Each structure stands twice: as C-alpha cells, then as structure tokens.
Amino acid sequence: MDDGGKTVRAAAPGGRGGGTGAGRAPGGPFRPGFWRSPLRGPRLTSVLGLVLLCGVSVLFVTGLLSYAAYNPGLAGNDRTPDKGLLGFYLFPWPTEPRWLYRLTQGVHVTLGVALVPVLLAKLWSVIPRLFVWPPVRSLTHALDRLSLLLLVGGGLFVFATGILNIQLEYVFPGSFYPLHFYGSWVFTAAFAAHAALRAPRALRVLRGRRARTAEEAAALAALTAPEPAAPTLSRRGALAAVGAGSLLLAATTAGQSLGGPLRSTALLAPRGREPGGGPNGFQINKTAAAAGIRAADIGADWRLTVAGGPRELVFTLEELLELPQHRAALPIACVEGWSTSDQLWSGVRLADLASLAGWGRDAPGVFVESAQRAGAFRSAALRANQVRDPRSLLALRVNGAWLSADHGRPARVIVPANPGVHNTKWVTRLAFGGTP
C-alpha cells in the first residue's frame, strides 16, 4: 500500500493478519484473501471520498432548496408529516429569477445521476472493510458498524429513490416525498459524521504523509489486498473510467433540464412526454386521461369559483376572457429534473382575481383546486408573494393558442420559479387565504 511514498503493511484489526482470540474467520468474503484486486488502496478510496464529499454537499444544499421551493409550510403542499425541527431552514421561496427552480433542481438531479459511478466505485473500494471478522469487537466498534450501515444503506436508498423518481417509476411503498426526505436526513447525518472522521485521513494520504497512529495505519492497510492479483488496469485508469462514466451520465441527463434543442441529448430522460408539435408541443408529466379528466370537466359547462374573500365569484371561460389579459414568458420546471424553455403564457393575473374577490394589494396565499380525479396533487397552495407577482397567471392560452387538454384546458396556474407540480392544471376553484 502506498502511504506517503512508503510501503506499509499492518495487520488490520479483526482477522486481517491474525487477531487475538477472535476465532478463525469463515470463508467467502470474510476470508482475508478473498479480495484480491490490486486497484484497492488508500489513494483510490481517498480521491473517490473527497469527490463524494464535494458532490454530496452540493446535493444536500440543492435538496434543501428544492424542499423549500416545494412550499412545505403550506398545508395544501406539505406531504411530510411530523418533520418538526427538520424544517428549520424553510423560507418563502422567491419568484425571481424566473428560472431559479429550473437551475437548482436541474443541478440537483444532474449531479445526483452523475455521482452514481463515483458512489459505486467508492463502495467497491471499501467493501473489504464491510466484511471484517469478528463483525463486532466492542461497543465502540459496534457503533462504528452501525454508522456504516446507515451510511451505505442510506446512500443507496437516497440515490435509488431519486433515480426512480426522475424516471417517473413510482414503485415506492408510500409517497416519494417523505421517503426521500427522511432518507436524505439519515444519510446526510451519517455522511457528515463519516466525513468528519475520515476527511483528514484522506487528505493526509493524498499529501503523502504517514499515518499518525498504528490504528490508522492498520485501517489504511486493510484497504489493500493482502494477496493481490496481477493488475490489468492502473489506479489512474480506474479513476479515468469512473470519471468518464460520470461525464457520460451528466451529458445524457443535463439536456432535460436545459430544455430546447438540447433536450434531444437527454437519452436517459423519460420517453413519450412531449404531446406532439405546435404551440402546445412541450413536455408534460401527466396527460388529461391519466388524471381522470373527462370531456364534461373541461367543456362548455366548466366554471371557475373564486372564493376566500368578502364575496364569492363564479366565472365562465367567456367571462374570464373579458377580464384584462396579461402575458408572461415562463418555463415549467419539475422536481424530476426536466424543464421547458420559456413558453409565452397569457391569461388573468392571480392578483387581479384576488382583487375581484375583495382583497386589496395585501392579497394572501391561495389554495388551488383541480378537476383532476386520479393520482396525487389534485390541489396545491401558493404563498402570498407568489400570488402578488404580476407574472403569476391563471393561464388560458400558451404560445398564442388555447391550452390543450394535456396542458390544463381551460385554465391552469403558472407562477415564476415554482415547481411544475404546483402549477396546477384543470383549475376549478381558487380559495384566497383558504385551506384544504
């Protein structure tokens, strides 16, 4: 093992080189000679670990921003029960710049996918440490093993659920949001504790410095195969392969967040989400049929109820068209990581509808209800700052054409920097200051 330019051989605790009174290790992966790859070693593990330290830190921050943008402080949107102190960082999500959520969630998803090869390579580099014998030697060792279980299990869980979500494969035993939320906190806590203990050691290895203690030297030695096989690839080659895999995944994922012509490069994005060409020919997550929308729900008998103020109003489509119409160029950005380029929406400002209902310039938040019958997100809540933004519309047209059924005909909400899932389609009711 290379440690500061010197070859270090030390007996690893618990059976790697002959423990005392530990008993003979069983066969298979617990046998010291089972792991023979000559690529494993402190330098490889240290490089991968520091890359993950930087990458996971960005994932954590953008994940917190995503959750804040999701407006979990509003009852209509909060699907994370009993979050308690874990919601300490929440703040009113801004509406400026209009592409803010598109940026933060695009970075979160693209980076998460790109880090998969690094995560798997890091687990491969340290897998012998997961099969030490005896499995538990002391209370301290037991706590260390438990932290590894939370770290490895939490990391695999968070990455797996995230990738399933961006592929729109909802096979979770419950809602994605609380599962990913709590899983992320477990993983992040274990990762932070692990990084605090291991990052200084990794930096010493990369700087070519010697281990400080015999215990540290033994731990580093345990990363190297005691009976290595003949090499077929250098460690630099292995790192290059991991880096190439990450770049390839990033290149085939980022296009779905960048949108426009680059969307065609997003080979890993879900297929069949673009409903043809024309003014309405941009991405959707859920069709009208999948949402249980019937022709009668969006036909001539459709009505919009505006409630929550001193007076309740009911509008037909024709009456909405008689109100002042405004335009806004806004993208749609979804939690799954995909987004559109700016689309030109036109319709009635939410602030104007609040004013008609009896609210002045201090218009409150609004609870939006949909005609949707199937699936989740039949409703959503918007904050007061979102309602008051002059670009926040109850949209009736897009790109000069009537909304298609799949894009929310006859009316949908569109709000700058808002997660797409809360730009509710097939709107039937607006309750200003209301709750579910």
Phi, psi and omega in degrees: 000135180271116178223098180070032178084357181248151174270121184244127174237117180223147180287123178284146180297147171076045169109352178266083180113010173097085175286170180254120177069015184272346185085162181284135180291141175293174182284193179069216185294345178280348180281129184307324183277002183291321183267110190240002183296129179282355181282333182293141179174167183301323182293314179300312180298320182293316179298311180298321180296319180289326174297316178296323179301314179292313184294315181293328177298316177294319178300319181296313182296312180293331175293319176297319179295321178299319181290324176294319179295332180289356178057053182291349177283355180256132188300328182289341184250337188287112177246024180239089184290147172057038180289335174052232184293344180291351176261023186297333190268359188293146180207160179298117182291130184284166176254004182228135354288160187296337183262014186301309181292327177301321180287306186295318181284328176297317176297316182301311184287312183297316179294320179301317178293317183295334182278353182302312178299324179293316179299314181294321178294321178296316178297320178297322184291334184248007186300329176301330181290342179278350184240039177289156178227132358289156184301324180226126182250339182196174178297318178298317179295323179297319178294322177296319179294322178296319179296324177294322178299315179294322182292307183289311180297317179296318180297313179296320180295313183295314180293320181294314180294323178297316181292320177298322181293316182289342174269005178060031177259090186271076182253021184282151174279057185141191180286141178300321190298305178293326179297311181290324180298304182291322177299321180294322179292320177297312181297316183295319179297314179294321181294318180296317179295318179296317181294322180297326181275325189260334184301316178301321178296317180298319179295322178295320179298313183291336177272000177077024181265155182285158174297144184281327184228164176296325179295319178293320178298320179294320179295321178291320179296329182292345178278349183254137181296129179290334179230071187294144174281173179292135182288142173243353181206140178282164177294325176296322177296321178296317178296322178296321179295318178296315179298319179296320178297319178295317179296321179296316178295320178297317182293329181266007178241321189300330183301330180289336177272327180287327177071189181063211182299333182288348179299331180294343178274353182277077185293337181267359178288152177302141182270164173069031182249013179243110187280069176077195181258197178084187183301330180263014185273059174224170196301151171223160172262324187222127178283166176298321180296317180294332180274000179076024180280127178259161180301324181293334182291334186235016182270205186296336181272003181296140177224149173249125176260129177245113187232182175097349178252193178300335179223148179257134184239151176230128183241142164271171178298319181298321180291324176295324181290340178280345178281160178305129181259138180230159182238152177208133177265107186222147174271169167248127179233127185252159181297336179287354175106343181275156177207162177257166166286175180299133172247147182267106182262150174219145181169204184260135179295140176298324179297325178292321178293322176297320179296319178296329179281356176113002178268147177267217181290345179267043181304134181275185173294170183226143174258123187253128179245148186241160173281358182302136180250328186251149176081183182271176175061049173284350181209167178202159177243143178240144179283165181299319181295332177285320179296321187281346179295129184295347178269355180280118189235153157267096190282138177245336180227159173218132179053036176084359182240159174298147174302138172284165179301320182290337178262011169109014180310137007266350183209140176219160176272141171222125186227135180296140176063018182264137174306137185305328183296340179259002170272073193302138177259163177055047187292136176239339185209137173238119180246098182287129184072010185266172178230166180303000000 
